[in-house]
Amino acid sequence: MNLYNGNITIRQILRVPQARELLQTELPQLANSPLIRLASGMTLNQVLTRAKGYLPPEKLYSLLEQLKSI
């Protein structure tokens, strides 16, 4: 998946079934949260900036690599 240097929106990511499944598997607490709808218009970079401190850097890196491979 092309993440457009982090400028892809969460909405665009969630439109890809494999990416949606990945997020539901790796971050079930977030994938089923109303926050995901609020963040859907945000870019990946914006969400990653806000996620720092909530998720370990290794987890974020792993998720990004997995998204890129989709």
Biopython code that builds the backbone (N, CA, C, O; Angstrom):
import numpy as np
from Bio.PDB.StructureBuilder import StructureBuilder

atoms = [
    (1, "MET", "N", (0.841, -1.168, 0.000)),
    (1, "MET", "CA", (0.000, 0.000, 0.000)),
    (1, "MET", "C", (0.889, 1.235, 0.000)),
    (1, "MET", "O", (1.862, 1.317, 0.750)),
    (2, "ASN", "N", (0.553, 2.161, -0.822)),
    (2, "ASN", "CA", (1.290, 3.423, -0.867)),
    (2, "ASN", "C", (0.731, 4.341, 0.223)),
    (2, "ASN", "O", (-0.444, 4.707, 0.194)),
    (3, "LEU", "N", (1.566, 4.699, 1.162)),
    (3, "LEU", "CA", (1.132, 5.551, 2.271)),
    (3, "LEU", "C", (1.366, 7.032, 1.988)),
    (3, "LEU", "O", (1.133, 7.879, 2.851)),
    (4, "TYR", "N", (1.824, 7.340, 0.787)),
    (4, "TYR", "CA", (2.036, 8.724, 0.353)),
    (4, "TYR", "C", (2.819, 9.541, 1.383)),
    (4, "TYR", "O", (2.444, 10.659, 1.733)),
    (5, "ASN", "N", (3.904, 8.956, 1.851)),
    (5, "ASN", "CA", (4.765, 9.603, 2.854)),
    (5, "ASN", "C", (3.993, 10.037, 4.091)),
    (5, "ASN", "O", (4.307, 11.061, 4.697)),
    (6, "GLY", "N", (2.989, 9.260, 4.463)),
    (6, "GLY", "CA", (2.201, 9.557, 5.657)),
    (6, "GLY", "C", (1.058, 10.509, 5.417)),
    (6, "GLY", "O", (0.344, 10.862, 6.356)),
    (7, "ASN", "N", (0.862, 10.939, 4.173)),
    (7, "ASN", "CA", (-0.208, 11.886, 3.876)),
    (7, "ASN", "C", (-1.518, 11.222, 3.472)),
    (7, "ASN", "O", (-2.476, 11.907, 3.113)),
    (8, "ILE", "N", (-1.567, 9.905, 3.527)),
    (8, "ILE", "CA", (-2.801, 9.179, 3.274)),
    (8, "ILE", "C", (-3.719, 9.372, 4.481)),
    (8, "ILE", "O", (-3.245, 9.428, 5.615)),
    (9, "THR", "N", (-5.020, 9.474, 4.247)),
    (9, "THR", "CA", (-5.935, 9.643, 5.377)),
    (9, "THR", "C", (-6.297, 8.283, 5.964)),
    (9, "THR", "O", (-6.175, 7.248, 5.309)),
    (10, "ILE", "N", (-6.731, 8.314, 7.181)),
    (10, "ILE", "CA", (-7.172, 7.088, 7.846)),
    (10, "ILE", "C", (-8.363, 6.505, 7.089)),
    (10, "ILE", "O", (-8.480, 5.284, 6.977)),
    (11, "ARG", "N", (-9.228, 7.336, 6.581)),
    (11, "ARG", "CA", (-10.370, 6.886, 5.791)),
    (11, "ARG", "C", (-9.908, 6.068, 4.588)),
    (11, "ARG", "O", (-10.480, 5.019, 4.288)),
    (12, "GLN", "N", (-8.873, 6.549, 3.900)),
    (12, "GLN", "CA", (-8.350, 5.835, 2.736)),
    (12, "GLN", "C", (-7.759, 4.488, 3.144)),
    (12, "GLN", "O", (-7.928, 3.497, 2.434)),
    (13, "ILE", "N", (-7.078, 4.446, 4.267)),
    (13, "ILE", "CA", (-6.503, 3.197, 4.754)),
    (13, "ILE", "C", (-7.617, 2.205, 5.072)),
    (13, "ILE", "O", (-7.531, 1.032, 4.708)),
    (14, "LEU", "N", (-8.657, 2.673, 5.748)),
    (14, "LEU", "CA", (-9.735, 1.787, 6.171)),
    (14, "LEU", "C", (-10.575, 1.267, 5.013)),
    (14, "LEU", "O", (-11.325, 0.305, 5.181)),
    (15, "ARG", "N", (-10.464, 1.877, 3.863)),
    (15, "ARG", "CA", (-11.190, 1.392, 2.681)),
    (15, "ARG", "C", (-10.573, 0.121, 2.107)),
    (15, "ARG", "O", (-11.207, -0.583, 1.321)),
    (16, "VAL", "N", (-9.349, -0.166, 2.498)),
    (16, "VAL", "CA", (-8.659, -1.369, 2.021)),
    (16, "VAL", "C", (-8.937, -2.487, 3.033)),
    (16, "VAL", "O", (-8.505, -2.393, 4.182)),
    (17, "PRO", "N", (-9.648, -3.536, 2.625)),
    (17, "PRO", "CA", (-10.032, -4.589, 3.578)),
    (17, "PRO", "C", (-8.866, -5.194, 4.351)),
    (17, "PRO", "O", (-8.996, -5.454, 5.547)),
    (18, "GLN", "N", (-7.736, -5.424, 3.698)),
    (18, "GLN", "CA", (-6.592, -6.010, 4.399)),
    (18, "GLN", "C", (-6.054, -5.063, 5.462)),
    (18, "GLN", "O", (-5.649, -5.506, 6.537)),
    (19, "ALA", "N", (-6.046, -3.770, 5.177)),
    (19, "ALA", "CA", (-5.563, -2.784, 6.148)),
    (19, "ALA", "C", (-6.526, -2.689, 7.327)),
    (19, "ALA", "O", (-6.096, -2.605, 8.478)),
    (20, "ARG", "N", (-7.816, -2.702, 7.046)),
    (20, "ARG", "CA", (-8.817, -2.664, 8.116)),
    (20, "ARG", "C", (-8.657, -3.887, 9.020)),
    (20, "ARG", "O", (-8.700, -3.767, 10.245)),
    (21, "GLU", "N", (-8.475, -5.055, 8.419)),
    (21, "GLU", "CA", (-8.293, -6.282, 9.191)),
    (21, "GLU", "C", (-7.024, -6.220, 10.042)),
    (21, "GLU", "O", (-7.020, -6.650, 11.195)),
    (22, "LEU", "N", (-5.953, -5.687, 9.468)),
    (22, "LEU", "CA", (-4.703, -5.542, 10.207)),
    (22, "LEU", "C", (-4.906, -4.672, 11.444)),
    (22, "LEU", "O", (-4.467, -5.032, 12.536)),
    (23, "LEU", "N", (-5.563, -3.542, 11.278)),
    (23, "LEU", "CA", (-5.791, -2.643, 12.417)),
    (23, "LEU", "C", (-6.689, -3.290, 13.465)),
    (23, "LEU", "O", (-6.477, -3.111, 14.665)),
    (24, "GLN", "N", (-7.689, -4.040, 13.017)),
    (24, "GLN", "CA", (-8.566, -4.715, 13.968)),
    (24, "GLN", "C", (-7.814, -5.791, 14.740)),
    (24, "GLN", "O", (-8.091, -6.028, 15.915)),
    (25, "THR", "N", (-6.869, -6.436, 14.078)),
    (25, "THR", "CA", (-6.082, -7.479, 14.738)),
    (25, "THR", "C", (-5.061, -6.885, 15.694)),
    (25, "THR", "O", (-4.932, -7.338, 16.831)),
    (26, "GLU", "N", (-4.340, -5.876, 15.239)),
    (26, "GLU", "CA", (-3.243, -5.301, 16.025)),
    (26, "GLU", "C", (-3.703, -4.285, 17.067)),
    (26, "GLU", "O", (-3.089, -4.163, 18.127)),
    (27, "LEU", "N", (-4.765, -3.566, 16.774)),
    (27, "LEU", "CA", (-5.252, -2.524, 17.695)),
    (27, "LEU", "C", (-6.762, -2.651, 17.894)),
    (27, "LEU", "O", (-7.502, -1.729, 17.552)),
    (28, "PRO", "N", (-7.231, -3.768, 18.436)),
    (28, "PRO", "CA", (-8.685, -3.965, 18.551)),
    (28, "PRO", "C", (-9.382, -2.895, 19.392)),
    (28, "PRO", "O", (-10.527, -2.537, 19.116)),
    (29, "GLN", "N", (-8.700, -2.387, 20.407)),
    (29, "GLN", "CA", (-9.301, -1.361, 21.258)),
    (29, "GLN", "C", (-9.537, -0.063, 20.485)),
    (29, "GLN", "O", (-10.458, 0.687, 20.808)),
    (30, "LEU", "N", (-8.733, 0.203, 19.491)),
    (30, "LEU", "CA", (-8.891, 1.414, 18.685)),
    (30, "LEU", "C", (-9.804, 1.180, 17.494)),
    (30, "LEU", "O", (-10.619, 2.038, 17.156)),
    (31, "ALA", "N", (-9.677, 0.045, 16.868)),
    (31, "ALA", "CA", (-10.444, -0.247, 15.656)),
    (31, "ALA", "C", (-11.947, -0.234, 15.921)),
    (31, "ALA", "O", (-12.728, 0.083, 15.024)),
    (32, "ASN", "N", (-12.353, -0.569, 17.120)),
    (32, "ASN", "CA", (-13.773, -0.604, 17.458)),
    (32, "ASN", "C", (-14.218, 0.617, 18.260)),
    (32, "ASN", "O", (-15.315, 0.638, 18.817)),
    (33, "SER", "N", (-13.370, 1.614, 18.313)),
    (33, "SER", "CA", (-13.653, 2.818, 19.086)),
    (33, "SER", "C", (-14.258, 3.917, 18.201)),
    (33, "SER", "O", (-13.963, 3.990, 17.008)),
    (34, "PRO", "N", (-15.096, 4.760, 18.788)),
    (34, "PRO", "CA", (-15.621, 5.906, 18.031)),
    (34, "PRO", "C", (-14.512, 6.877, 17.615)),
    (34, "PRO", "O", (-14.708, 7.695, 16.715)),
    (35, "LEU", "N", (-13.355, 6.788, 18.263)),
    (35, "LEU", "CA", (-12.236, 7.668, 17.915)),
    (35, "LEU", "C", (-11.782, 7.469, 16.478)),
    (35, "LEU", "O", (-11.316, 8.409, 15.833)),
    (36, "ILE", "N", (-11.918, 6.249, 15.976)),
    (36, "ILE", "CA", (-11.468, 5.965, 14.618)),
    (36, "ILE", "C", (-12.281, 6.781, 13.617)),
    (36, "ILE", "O", (-11.745, 7.237, 12.607)),
    (37, "ARG", "N", (-13.561, 6.964, 13.890)),
    (37, "ARG", "CA", (-14.387, 7.793, 13.000)),
    (37, "ARG", "C", (-13.977, 9.253, 13.089)),
    (37, "ARG", "O", (-13.975, 9.961, 12.082)),
    (38, "LEU", "N", (-13.634, 9.704, 14.274)),
    (38, "LEU", "CA", (-13.188, 11.085, 14.431)),
    (38, "LEU", "C", (-11.863, 11.322, 13.723)),
    (38, "LEU", "O", (-11.612, 12.413, 13.209)),
    (39, "ALA", "N", (-11.022, 10.305, 13.698)),
    (39, "ALA", "CA", (-9.696, 10.427, 13.083)),
    (39, "ALA", "C", (-9.714, 10.127, 11.593)),
    (39, "ALA", "O", (-8.682, 10.267, 10.936)),
    (40, "SER", "N", (-10.838, 9.723, 11.042)),
    (40, "SER", "CA", (-10.864, 9.273, 9.649)),
    (40, "SER", "C", (-10.439, 10.335, 8.647)),
    (40, "SER", "O", (-9.937, 9.994, 7.576)),
    (41, "GLY", "N", (-10.620, 11.588, 8.956)),
    (41, "GLY", "CA", (-10.203, 12.657, 8.054)),
    (41, "GLY", "C", (-8.765, 13.110, 8.264)),
    (41, "GLY", "O", (-8.250, 13.936, 7.511)),
    (42, "MET", "N", (-8.124, 12.568, 9.287)),
    (42, "MET", "CA", (-6.739, 12.942, 9.588)),
    (42, "MET", "C", (-5.775, 12.130, 8.738)),
    (42, "MET", "O", (-6.096, 11.031, 8.285)),
    (43, "THR", "N", (-4.597, 12.684, 8.531)),
    (43, "THR", "CA", (-3.573, 11.940, 7.809)),
    (43, "THR", "C", (-2.894, 10.959, 8.764)),
    (43, "THR", "O", (-2.981, 11.083, 9.986)),
    (44, "LEU", "N", (-2.225, 9.990, 8.169)),
    (44, "LEU", "CA", (-1.483, 9.024, 8.965)),
    (44, "LEU", "C", (-0.441, 9.729, 9.825)),
    (44, "LEU", "O", (-0.262, 9.371, 10.989)),
    (45, "ASN", "N", (0.246, 10.720, 9.272)),
    (45, "ASN", "CA", (1.253, 11.459, 10.042)),
    (45, "ASN", "C", (0.637, 12.150, 11.257)),
    (45, "ASN", "O", (1.236, 12.169, 12.332)),
    (46, "GLN", "N", (-0.549, 12.714, 11.088)),
    (46, "GLN", "CA", (-1.209, 13.387, 12.206)),
    (46, "GLN", "C", (-1.550, 12.389, 13.309)),
    (46, "GLN", "O", (-1.373, 12.676, 14.493)),
    (47, "VAL", "N", (-2.034, 11.233, 12.916)),
    (47, "VAL", "CA", (-2.394, 10.210, 13.903)),
    (47, "VAL", "C", (-1.148, 9.669, 14.588)),
    (47, "VAL", "O", (-1.149, 9.455, 15.801)),
    (48, "LEU", "N", (-0.083, 9.446, 13.818)),
    (48, "LEU", "CA", (1.151, 8.929, 14.409)),
    (48, "LEU", "C", (1.730, 9.906, 15.420)),
    (48, "LEU", "O", (2.253, 9.492, 16.454)),
    (49, "THR", "N", (1.641, 11.191, 15.132)),
    (49, "THR", "CA", (2.123, 12.208, 16.072)),
    (49, "THR", "C", (1.365, 12.123, 17.386)),
    (49, "THR", "O", (1.952, 12.245, 18.461)),
    (50, "ARG", "N", (0.066, 11.915, 17.294)),
    (50, "ARG", "CA", (-0.752, 11.834, 18.501)),
    (50, "ARG", "C", (-0.612, 10.483, 19.208)),
    (50, "ARG", "O", (-0.851, 10.391, 20.412)),
    (51, "ALA", "N", (-0.231, 9.445, 18.480)),
    (51, "ALA", "CA", (-0.117, 8.098, 19.060)),
    (51, "ALA", "C", (1.154, 7.915, 19.875)),
    (51, "ALA", "O", (1.240, 6.995, 20.689)),
    (52, "LYS", "N", (2.135, 8.772, 19.668)),
    (52, "LYS", "CA", (3.383, 8.638, 20.422)),
    (52, "LYS", "C", (3.072, 8.761, 21.905)),
    (52, "LYS", "O", (2.343, 9.655, 22.336)),
    (53, "GLY", "N", (3.635, 7.853, 22.660)),
    (53, "GLY", "CA", (3.377, 7.827, 24.084)),
    (53, "GLY", "C", (2.270, 6.859, 24.454)),
    (53, "GLY", "O", (2.203, 6.409, 25.598)),
    (54, "TYR", "N", (1.404, 6.533, 23.512)),
    (54, "TYR", "CA", (0.339, 5.570, 23.761)),
    (54, "TYR", "C", (0.701, 4.181, 23.260)),
    (54, "TYR", "O", (0.263, 3.175, 23.819)),
    (55, "LEU", "N", (1.501, 4.133, 22.207)),
    (55, "LEU", "CA", (1.956, 2.863, 21.644)),
    (55, "LEU", "C", (3.472, 2.858, 21.588)),
    (55, "LEU", "O", (4.090, 3.882, 21.298)),
    (56, "PRO", "N", (4.070, 1.718, 21.862)),
    (56, "PRO", "CA", (5.529, 1.645, 21.773)),
    (56, "PRO", "C", (6.000, 1.895, 20.342)),
    (56, "PRO", "O", (5.326, 1.491, 19.394)),
    (57, "PRO", "N", (7.136, 2.550, 20.173)),
    (57, "PRO", "CA", (7.655, 2.828, 18.825)),
    (57, "PRO", "C", (7.795, 1.568, 17.978)),
    (57, "PRO", "O", (7.586, 1.611, 16.766)),
    (58, "GLU", "N", (8.147, 0.446, 18.606)),
    (58, "GLU", "CA", (8.297, -0.803, 17.856)),
    (58, "GLU", "C", (6.965, -1.238, 17.250)),
    (58, "GLU", "O", (6.924, -1.741, 16.127)),
    (59, "LYS", "N", (5.887, -1.045, 17.990)),
    (59, "LYS", "CA", (4.547, -1.416, 17.513)),
    (59, "LYS", "C", (4.152, -0.521, 16.336)),
    (59, "LYS", "O", (3.625, -1.005, 15.334)),
    (60, "LEU", "N", (4.408, 0.775, 16.458)),
    (60, "LEU", "CA", (4.095, 1.699, 15.363)),
    (60, "LEU", "C", (4.889, 1.354, 14.110)),
    (60, "LEU", "O", (4.344, 1.334, 13.006)),
    (61, "TYR", "N", (6.171, 1.083, 14.285)),
    (61, "TYR", "CA", (7.026, 0.732, 13.148)),
    (61, "TYR", "C", (6.530, -0.550, 12.485)),
    (61, "TYR", "O", (6.458, -0.632, 11.258)),
    (62, "SER", "N", (6.194, -1.538, 13.289)),
    (62, "SER", "CA", (5.691, -2.810, 12.760)),
    (62, "SER", "C", (4.403, -2.605, 11.967)),
    (62, "SER", "O", (4.248, -3.158, 10.879)),
    (63, "LEU", "N", (3.484, -1.816, 12.507)),
    (63, "LEU", "CA", (2.229, -1.540, 11.809)),
    (63, "LEU", "C", (2.482, -0.836, 10.472)),
    (63, "LEU", "O", (1.874, -1.185, 9.460)),
    (64, "LEU", "N", (3.363, 0.135, 10.470)),
    (64, "LEU", "CA", (3.669, 0.853, 9.236)),
    (64, "LEU", "C", (4.257, -0.089, 8.187)),
    (64, "LEU", "O", (3.883, -0.028, 7.015)),
    (65, "GLU", "N", (5.156, -0.940, 8.598)),
    (65, "GLU", "CA", (5.761, -1.896, 7.667)),
    (65, "GLU", "C", (4.727, -2.863, 7.115)),
    (65, "GLU", "O", (4.753, -3.201, 5.932)),
    (66, "GLN", "N", (3.828, -3.302, 7.963)),
    (66, "GLN", "CA", (2.781, -4.211, 7.512)),
    (66, "GLN", "C", (1.828, -3.512, 6.549)),
    (66, "GLN", "O", (1.406, -4.107, 5.558)),
    (67, "LEU", "N", (1.486, -2.261, 6.826)),
    (67, "LEU", "CA", (0.616, -1.504, 5.920)),
    (67, "LEU", "C", (1.293, -1.316, 4.562)),
    (67, "LEU", "O", (0.648, -1.435, 3.520)),
    (68, "LYS", "N", (2.578, -1.026, 4.578)),
    (68, "LYS", "CA", (3.306, -0.838, 3.323)),
    (68, "LYS", "C", (3.316, -2.114, 2.487)),
    (68, "LYS", "O", (3.319, -2.054, 1.258)),
    (69, "SER", "N", (3.321, -3.257, 3.146)),
    (69, "SER", "CA", (3.398, -4.520, 2.414)),
    (69, "SER", "C", (2.048, -4.980, 1.855)),
    (69, "SER", "O", (1.986, -5.951, 1.100)),
    (70, "ILE", "N", (0.999, -4.301, 2.216)),
    (70, "ILE", "CA", (-0.349, -4.660, 1.701)),
    (70, "ILE", "C", (-0.480, -4.178, 0.269)),
    (70, "ILE", "O", (-1.524, -4.372, -0.355)),
]
sb = StructureBuilder()
sb.init_structure("model")
sb.init_model(0)
sb.init_chain("A")
sb.init_seg("    ")
for serial, (resi, resn, name, xyz) in enumerate(atoms, 1):
    if name == "N":
        sb.init_residue(resn, " ", resi, " ")
    sb.init_atom(name, np.array(xyz, "f"), 0.0, 1.0, " ", f" {name:<3s}", serial, name[0])
structure = sb.get_structure()
